[in-house]
Amino acid sequence: MISLNLISDEQKVEINKNLIYNAIRSVLYVFLVLLLIYCGVLYYLRYYIKLRTENALNEIQAINASSAIFKEKIDTINSFIDFTDLIQDGYTQYSCLIGDLTADTQGIAIDSIVIDIPGAAFRISGSAANRDDLIGYHAKLKKYEYLSPDDLPLNILSIRTNLNFEIKGSLDKKKIK
C-alpha cells in the first residue's frame, strides 16, 4: 500500500507537539480538579473536627459538673467511714470478756470483777467451795488467749475448803472479740 504524505514534516512535528501539550494540559486540569476536591474535603473535615471537639468539650464539662456532685457525696460517705473506723478502733467489746469470766463457775462464787481498761488489767475476787474448783477456774482463765492471769498465791492453795481468793492478771485488748 502506498501512503500519501499531504503534510510536511514541520507540520507533523507541530501536530505532535500540540498533542503532547493537550495531553499535559488535560492531566494538569485533572490534577487541579482533584486538588480542589481534596482542599474542599480538608476544609469540611476541619470544620467537622472543630464542631466535634467543641461538642466533646461541652460534654466533658457537663460530666465534670455532674461528677462534682457525686464526688462530694463520696467524700461525705468516706468521712463517715473514717469516723466509724475511728470509733471502732477505740471500741472493745468487754461484754464477751465478762461472759467468759463468769461462765462455767461451778463451785465458784464471784463477788467482784474489776477491769482496768487503760491499764489492761483485771481483778476477780470471790470464794471457792474447795481448792480443786479454784484451780479449775484458774486453768479455765488461762485458756483464753486474751487473758494472762497471775499464778495463785501459795497461802490460798494451802487451804482445802471455803477459800476466799483474788485473781489478778493482764488483758490483751487486741485479742478480745
C-alpha positions as CSV (number, residue, x, y, z in Angstrom):
1,M,0.0,0.0,0.0
2,I,1.1,3.4,-0.8
3,S,0.9,6.1,1.8
4,L,0.4,9.7,0.8
5,N,2.0,12.4,2.7
6,L,0.0,15.5,2.3
7,I,1.5,17.4,5.2
8,S,5.1,18.4,5.6
9,D,7.5,17.2,8.2
10,E,7.3,20.5,10.1
11,Q,3.6,20.3,10.3
12,K,3.8,16.7,11.6
13,V,6.2,17.9,14.4
14,E,3.9,20.8,15.2
15,I,0.9,18.4,15.4
16,N,2.8,16.0,17.7
17,K,3.8,19.0,19.9
18,N,0.1,20.1,20.1
19,L,-0.9,16.5,21.0
20,I,1.6,16.3,23.8
21,Y,0.7,19.8,25.0
22,N,-3.0,18.9,25.0
23,A,-2.3,15.7,26.9
24,I,-0.2,17.5,29.5
25,R,-2.9,20.2,29.8
26,S,-5.6,17.6,30.3
27,V,-3.5,15.8,33.0
28,L,-2.9,19.2,34.8
29,Y,-6.7,20.0,34.6
30,V,-7.5,16.6,36.2
31,F,-4.8,17.2,38.8
32,L,-6.2,20.7,39.5
33,V,-9.7,19.3,39.9
34,L,-8.5,16.6,42.2
35,L,-6.6,19.2,44.2
36,L,-9.6,21.4,44.5
37,I,-11.7,18.4,45.7
38,Y,-9.0,17.4,48.2
39,C,-8.9,21.0,49.6
40,G,-12.7,21.1,49.9
41,V,-12.7,17.8,51.8
42,L,-9.9,19.0,54.1
43,Y,-11.8,22.3,54.7
44,Y,-15.0,20.3,55.5
45,L,-13.1,17.9,57.8
46,R,-11.5,20.8,59.6
47,Y,-15.0,22.3,60.2
48,Y,-16.3,18.9,61.2
49,I,-13.5,18.1,63.7
50,K,-13.8,21.6,65.2
51,L,-17.5,21.0,65.7
52,R,-17.0,17.6,67.2
53,T,-14.2,18.9,69.5
54,E,-16.5,21.7,70.8
55,N,-19.3,19.1,71.4
56,A,-16.9,16.8,73.2
57,L,-15.6,19.6,75.4
58,N,-19.1,20.6,76.3
59,E,-20.0,17.0,77.2
60,I,-16.8,16.8,79.3
61,Q,-17.7,20.0,81.2
62,A,-21.3,18.7,81.8
63,I,-19.9,15.3,83.1
64,N,-17.4,17.1,85.3
65,A,-20.2,19.3,86.7
66,S,-22.4,16.3,87.5
67,S,-19.4,14.2,88.8
68,A,-18.6,17.0,91.2
69,I,-21.9,16.3,93.0
70,F,-21.1,12.6,93.2
71,K,-17.6,13.3,94.3
72,E,-18.9,15.5,97.1
73,K,-21.3,12.7,98.1
74,I,-18.5,10.1,98.0
75,D,-16.3,12.4,100.1
76,T,-19.1,12.7,102.7
77,I,-19.5,8.9,102.8
78,N,-15.8,8.4,103.1
79,S,-15.6,10.9,106.0
80,F,-18.4,8.9,107.7
81,I,-16.5,5.7,107.1
82,D,-13.3,7.2,108.5
83,F,-15.2,8.4,111.6
84,T,-16.8,5.0,112.0
85,D,-13.3,3.3,111.7
86,L,-12.0,5.7,114.4
87,I,-14.9,4.8,116.7
88,Q,-14.4,1.1,116.1
89,D,-10.7,1.2,116.7
90,G,-11.4,2.6,120.2
91,Y,-14.1,0.2,121.0
92,T,-13.6,-3.2,122.6
93,Q,-16.5,-5.5,123.4
94,Y,-16.0,-6.2,127.1
95,S,-19.3,-7.9,127.5
96,C,-17.8,-11.1,126.0
97,L,-14.9,-10.8,128.4
98,I,-17.3,-10.6,131.4
99,G,-19.3,-13.5,130.0
100,D,-16.2,-15.6,129.7
101,L,-15.1,-14.7,133.2
102,T,-18.4,-15.7,134.7
103,A,-19.2,-18.8,132.6
104,D,-18.8,-22.3,134.0
105,T,-18.1,-21.2,137.5
106,Q,-19.2,-24.4,139.3
107,G,-18.1,-24.2,142.9
108,I,-17.0,-20.6,142.5
109,A,-18.9,-17.5,143.8
110,I,-17.6,-14.3,142.2
111,D,-18.0,-11.3,144.4
112,S,-16.5,-8.6,142.1
113,I,-14.9,-8.2,138.7
114,V,-12.7,-5.1,138.2
115,I,-11.5,-4.4,134.7
116,D,-8.9,-1.6,134.3
117,I,-9.3,-0.7,130.6
118,P,-6.4,1.8,130.4
119,G,-4.1,-0.4,132.4
120,A,-5.2,-3.5,130.5
121,A,-5.6,-5.5,133.8
122,F,-8.3,-7.4,135.6
123,R,-9.0,-8.5,139.1
124,I,-11.6,-11.1,140.2
125,S,-12.4,-11.7,143.8
126,G,-14.7,-14.3,145.3
127,S,-14.9,-17.6,147.1
128,A,-14.4,-21.2,146.1
129,A,-16.0,-24.2,147.7
130,N,-12.7,-26.1,147.5
131,R,-9.2,-25.9,146.2
132,D,-9.9,-28.0,143.1
133,D,-12.7,-25.7,142.0
134,L,-10.3,-22.7,142.3
135,I,-7.5,-24.5,140.4
136,G,-10.0,-25.5,137.6
137,Y,-11.3,-21.9,137.4
138,H,-7.8,-20.5,137.2
139,A,-6.9,-23.1,134.5
140,K,-10.1,-22.1,132.5
141,L,-8.9,-18.4,132.6
142,K,-5.5,-19.4,131.2
143,K,-7.2,-21.0,128.2
144,Y,-8.5,-17.6,126.9
145,E,-5.8,-16.1,124.7
146,Y,-6.6,-12.5,125.7
147,L,-6.3,-13.3,129.5
148,S,-3.0,-13.7,131.4
149,P,-3.9,-14.5,135.0
150,D,-1.1,-14.3,137.6
151,D,-0.3,-17.5,139.4
152,L,-2.3,-18.3,142.5
153,P,-0.6,-17.5,145.8
154,L,0.6,-20.5,147.8
155,N,-1.2,-19.3,151.0
156,I,-4.6,-19.7,149.2
157,L,-3.7,-23.1,147.9
158,S,-2.8,-24.4,151.4
159,I,-6.5,-24.1,152.4
160,R,-8.7,-27.0,151.2
161,T,-12.3,-25.6,151.5
162,N,-14.1,-22.3,151.7
163,L,-11.3,-20.3,150.0
164,N,-11.5,-16.5,149.6
165,F,-9.4,-15.6,146.6
166,E,-8.3,-12.7,144.4
167,I,-7.0,-13.4,140.9
168,K,-5.2,-10.6,139.1
169,G,-3.9,-10.6,135.6
170,S,-3.4,-8.7,132.4
171,L,-5.6,-8.3,129.3
172,D,-4.5,-8.3,125.6
173,K,-7.1,-5.8,124.3
174,K,-6.3,-6.6,120.7
175,K,-7.4,-10.2,121.0
176,I,-10.7,-9.5,122.7
177,K,-13.5,-10.2,120.2
